[in-house]
Amino acid sequence: MDADKPEVSLARKQRSSGPDPVTLEPFVKPDSIAEFLGIDPGTVVRFARIGIIPGYPLRVSGRRTHWRFLLSEIREAMLAKKRKRVRDV
């Protein structure tokens, strides 16, 4: 290894080659969120529609909408609500 050549930083490598698909968090279906929260999948979709939890609607032809979620965002939303409730008391 040549001491005169600086190492290319990981952030620079990622910028030039795009995001690494291995490290990206996958979107999950309402069933996974329902299991994570211990509630019904229909409740998960209803909570997403009214903005209680973050979700991403995928519109398909017609009226059908498929919802997808990120577990990390759901976790953060739930923790933020808990912190807010504790501060309000």
Secondary structure in CASP SS format (residue, H / E / C, confidence):
PFRMAT SS
TARGET T0000
AUTHOR 0000-0000-0000
METHOD secondary structure of the structure
MODEL  1
M C 1.00
D C 1.00
A C 1.00
D C 1.00
K C 1.00
P C 1.00
E C 1.00
V C 1.00
S C 1.00
L H 1.00
A H 1.00
R H 1.00
K H 1.00
Q H 1.00
R H 1.00
S H 1.00
S H 1.00
G C 1.00
P C 1.00
D C 1.00
P C 1.00
V C 1.00
T C 1.00
L C 1.00
E C 1.00
P C 1.00
F C 1.00
V E 1.00
K C 1.00
P H 1.00
D H 1.00
S H 1.00
I H 1.00
A H 1.00
E H 1.00
F H 1.00
L H 1.00
G C 1.00
I C 1.00
D C 1.00
P H 1.00
G H 1.00
T H 1.00
V H 1.00
V H 1.00
R H 1.00
F H 1.00
A H 1.00
R H 1.00
I H 1.00
G C 1.00
I C 1.00
I C 1.00
P C 1.00
G C 1.00
Y E 1.00
P E 1.00
L E 1.00
R E 1.00
V C 1.00
S C 1.00
G C 1.00
R C 1.00
R C 1.00
T E 1.00
H E 1.00
W E 1.00
R E 1.00
F E 1.00
L C 1.00
L H 1.00
S H 1.00
E H 1.00
I H 1.00
R H 1.00
E H 1.00
A H 1.00
M H 1.00
L H 1.00
A H 1.00
K H 1.00
K H 1.00
R H 1.00
K H 1.00
R H 1.00
V H 1.00
R H 1.00
D H 1.00
V C 1.00
END
